[in-house]
Structure formats: structure tokens, C-alpha cells
């Protein structure tokens, strides 16, 4: 856990990854565990992980915004960073009660995978002390649930049950991904991401039993899940900037419609006696310039996510399922 901020961030991420594996293991062994008991344990693990979800989103947001700002022209990066800090401060100051309110609905620019989205909750950035306090507060509850989970005995579990659970997770992800992505909101996309993640974790847990086919599926699902994570983080930033513009009553002007790549290009003089036009980087406010880059990043992430998820889930897994069942039986 450590005192350093980076150690705490990694501790939060590691904890959430571990909980996801445990919840997936509960689903893989569902055949040997009563439905009510499995749901009860799953809900307890989910509750623990959810307590760290907001912190994960904040850390991911900060990392993503730095990546996006680095894509701007060098001379515009400092202004964009200061503009983002100012926007985040305004949002934090006006939404301190976000935890107990329903998030507002905003209308977003249309692109594949997203139309109307729910703006994420905006809260002040957590301090190193806050992170450590939350992590320490989870210790007791985690130990209690671990004991309850370790006490389970799966006497009636069969190889077919495990393979059937893998197939169930795969089919759920595949059905969701095959639906049209057009006009889907962030809730739908987040649900798809979770289903892809669970399918990936299932093959990872059964790596020794799934063979080469299973390993290839695991790799594809891993790449697809990470791409959807990048997409979600970009959408979070886009929603926050849009919410900020709505609060300050910002109205886009004609220059903001110019593609971002033109901002850094030089404008030629018409004649030696005509003064050089004002650079676009001075016409477009830094925050609006950042918004354009964030929107372009989200659009690119949507396209990449759709491609990778489709590729990961296009295969048949029947041979892999039979291989898993045979390998488990041989144990």
C-alpha cells in the first residue's frame, strides 16, 4: 500500500483487478454453488471494489488528460493545462454534492458508439492521505469476505459446469457486441466493457486448460478490453468539458470548427505589405482547443474499440470449451 501516491494508485488498481478475478471465479464455479450464495458473495465483493471505483476514474482521467494535452501544439500545451485546471476547479466547486445527486444528462456529438450520455460525477481530486485511509478501511471487510469465500466447498462441480460457465460469459459478451453501437450511451458501453473483461479473465484463469486457442482468445479479449477502457476515459473527459461549457454559457464560434491539425500550421501572407493574420491558436481559447482534441480522441477510441471487440468475439469457442473440459477431467 505504501505512503507514496504512485504506490497507492497501483494498490487500488491491483485490488480491483484481484476482485474482478474472484468474481469471475465465482461465476466459473457457479454450478457447484447455490445461486443465492453466489449472488450474495458476488454482491459483497462488488461493493468493496465499487468503493475504489471513483478513485480509479480520477486517476485514469488525470493520466488521460495529460496524454491528450501532449498531442496539442507545443505552444498551446501550457494554456490548455491551465484551462483544464480552472475548469476542473469550477466543476469541483459547483458539484460538491454530486455523490448524493443523480448525474445530469447531456447531449453529445454523434459518433459510432455514443450519442446521449450521462455525465460522470465530478469530485475533488483525492489526496495521498485519502487514498491510504480508504485502502486501510477496506482491510477488515476484505478479510471477512475472504474467509467466507475460502470456506466454500464445490463438491458437485464438474468439468462441463466450468466449460458451460465460460460459454455463458462468452455468449453474453458476443450478444452485446453484435448489437448496433450507433446511438449507444456510456451505460451500455460500460456494460459491454465489463462483459468483455469477464470473458478475458475467464480464459486467463483457465490458461493452463484452454490450450493455444484459448491463449489466443485471451490475448484478443485483453486488447479489446483495454481499448474500451481508453474509450471510456476519453468519454469521461468529453462529458466533463461539455458540462463546464454549459455552466459558463460558452457558445462555439466559427473558428472552433476548423480541424485541430490546422491550428499548428502556418498561414501564408497574401503579399509583402499585408500583415500576417492572427494565428488560430490565439483565436481559439485553450480550453476549446483541448475540447476539440478530446473529441477527436474519443472518436478514434470508439472506432478502434469497435474493431478490436468485433475481432475478439468473432470466433467459435466450441473446440476450446471441449479442450477445457478434457483438461479439467484429467486433473
N, C-alpha and C positions, 0 to 999 in steps of 0.2 A: 504493500500500500504506500509506504514512504511518505516523506514530507514534501518532496519536490512535486511541482504541478504536473510535470510530464508523467511521473510515476503514478499519480492519482488518476490521470486521464487513461493511461494504459490499464490501470486496475479496474476502472469502470468498464472499459471495453472488454477486458478479459472476463470479468464477471458475467456480463451479458452474453458473451459467446458461450460460456460454460452452461448458463441456464438454458440457452437455446438447445444445446446438445442434450441436456437432461430431459427437457420437454419432448424432444424428438424421440429419445429412447423410450419414454413412457408411451408414445404413440406406436412405436415399433413392437412393443410388448403388450399392446392393448388386449390381445387375445387371451393372455393369461392373467388378466387383471380386470376386476369388475368395473363396469362403465362408471358408476358413481364414484368409486375410489379413485380412478384415474383422473376424472374431471376435477375432483377435489384437490388432488395433489398438483395437477397442472395449473389450476387457478392460483394456488399458493405460490408456485414458482413464478408465474406470470406477474403476480402482484409485486414480488421482490424486484424483478427486472424492470418493471414499469417505474419504480421509484428512481431509477437511474436513467430512464429514457430521455427526460428533459435535459439532463446534463450532457448526455451523448449528443443530442441535437445541437446544443450550444457549441460544444467543441467542434463538431463537424461543420457547423456554419462558419465559425471563425477560420477554420482551415480552408474552406471552400472560397470564402470571400478574398482571402489573401492570394489564392491561386488565380482567381478571376482578375483581380486588380493587376497582377503581374502581366496579364495579357494586354493591358492598355498601353498606349504610347508612354514612353518613359517620363516625358514631361508632365503627363496627366496623372500619374500614379499617386503622388503625394496629395493632390487635391481630391482625388476620388477617395483615398483612405480617410482624410479628414471629414469629407462629406458623409461617408458611411458612419463614422464615429458619432457625428452630430445627429444623423438620422436615428441611429440605434439609441442614443441618449434620449431623444424626443419620444421614441416609442416606449422605452422603458419607463419614462416619467409619466406617460399618459395611460399606461396599461398595467399598473401595479396590481390590479385586482383581476388579472387575466385568468388566474388559476380557478376562480370561482364563477367565471362568466362563460357563456357559450361564445366560441370564437365567431367573429363576423364572417359573412360570406362575401367574397369579392368576385368580380368578373375579370377573367384573364384573357389575354390574347389567344386566339385559336391556333393550336398546332397539334400534331398527332400525339395523343396520349393525355391531353389536358384541355379543359375548357373552363368550367366553373369549379373553383377550388375553395376550400376552407382555409383561411389564413391561419398559420400556426400561431400558437401563443407566444408572445414576446415577453421575456422576463429579464431582469438584470443578470449580467454575467456572474457565474459562481466564483467565489474566491477559493484559494487553496484550502483555507480552513473549512469552508462549507463542504467541499468535496470529501475531506477527511472525516468530517462529522457524519456525513451521510453513509460513507463506507463503514465506519465503526458501528453506526446504528443498525446496519444490516447483519452484523455478525451473529447476534443471538438468534434472530429469526431464521437465518440461513442454517445454523447448526441444528435447530429444531426440525426443520423440514428435511435436512439430510438424514437425520435419524429415522424419520418416518418413511423416507424413500428407501433407505437401505434395509428396512425391516420387511420389505415386500418379498414374497416367495412366488415365483412363477412356475408352479408345479405342472400346470396343464399347457404350457407353451409348446408349440410345435413349429418346425421349420416353415410349414405352409402359412402359419399365422404371421410370422415375421415377413415373409415374402409378400403376403397379402397386404400387410400394413404399408410396405414400400410402394406397392402398386397403387394403393389408395392415395398416398401423398403425391405420387406422380400424376395420377389422373386428375386430382383437384387442381394442380398447377397447370396442367395441359388444357383443361377445360376453360380455365380463366384466361389463359394466354391466347386461346384461339378466338375469343370474342373480339369484336372491333375495339381498337384502342381510341378511336376518334370520340371526342367529347367526354372522355372519362375524367373523373375528378381525382384528387390526391388520395382520397379514401380507397377508391377502387385500385389504384396503382400500388398503394402501400399493401393492400391485401394480396395482390399478385406477387409483390416482392417477398412477402412472408412465406407464401406457398412455394416459391422457387427456392428460398433459403432452406425450408424444411426438407424439400426433396434433395437438395445438395447435402445437407447434414446427414440424412438417412444413408446415402451412398458412402459418405465419409466414415460413418460409424461401422459400416459393413464392408469397408475397403478390402479386408482380408478374405471375405467370402464372395465378393462380386466379380472378381476376375478383371481382365483387361477392358472388357466392355464397360463394366461398372466404373472403372477408374476414369475412362474417357468421359462418361456421362457426368461423373463428379466434377471433373475439370470444367466442362462446358457450363454446368449449373453454377459453379463458383464464379466464373467470369460474368455470367448473366446477372447473378445476384448483386455483384459489386457494381455493375453498370447501373442497375436500378437504384442502388444506394446513392450513386453520384447524381442520378436524375432527381431523386427526392430532395437531396441537399440543395440543388440548383433551384428547384421549385419553391423550397422554403425561403430562399433569399429573394426570389422574384416576388413572392407574396408580401414579404416584409417591405420591400421597396415600394410596391404598389400601395400598400397601406399607408406608408409615410407620405407619398404624393397625395393621396386622398385627404389626409389630415391637414396638410399645408395648402391645399387647394391649387396644386400645381397643374397648369394647362400646357400640354405639349405645343410647341411652335414648329413651324416648317423645318428649320434646320435639324431638329432632332430626328426627322425621318430619313436623313441621309445615312447610308450604310457606315458602320463604325470604321471599316478599313480606310475610308476616305479621310477620316479625321487626321491621321498622321501623314497624309500625302501633302506635298507642296502644291500651292496653286500658282500657275504661271502668270506673269504680268502680261497685260494686253499690249503695252507699249512702254518705252523707257520713261515717259513722262507721267504715266499713271501709277499712283501709289499701290503698293501690294494690298490685296484685300485682307480683312481680318481673318486670322486662322480660325478654322472651325472649332478647334479646341478652346478658343476663347468665347465663341458664341454659345456653345453647348455647355451648360453647367456641369461640373464634375459628377454630381450625383446622377444626372440624366445620362451622362456618358457611361457611368457604371451600370445604370439600369439597362441600357442597350446591350452591353456586354453580357450581363446576367441573362437577359432574354435569349441572346444568341447561344449561350452556353446551355440553357435549358432545352432549347430546340434541338441542338446537336445531341444532347444526352438522351432525349426522347427517341430520336432516330436510331441511335446506337443500341439503346436498351431493347427496342422492339426487334432489331436484327438479331441480337445475341440470345434473347429469350426464345424467339422462334427457332433458331438453330439448335438450342439446347434441348428443346422439347419435341422436336420433330421425329425422333427415333422411336422404334418399338423396343420395349424392355422385356419382352416375354422370355427370351433366352437368358437374359441376365437374372431374372427372377428365378428361373429353374436352377441356374448355377448357384444362386444364394441358398436356395432350399437344400440342394445336394451337399453343399459345403457345411452348412449348419448341422445336417444329419450326420455327417462324418466326424463331427467333433466328439 
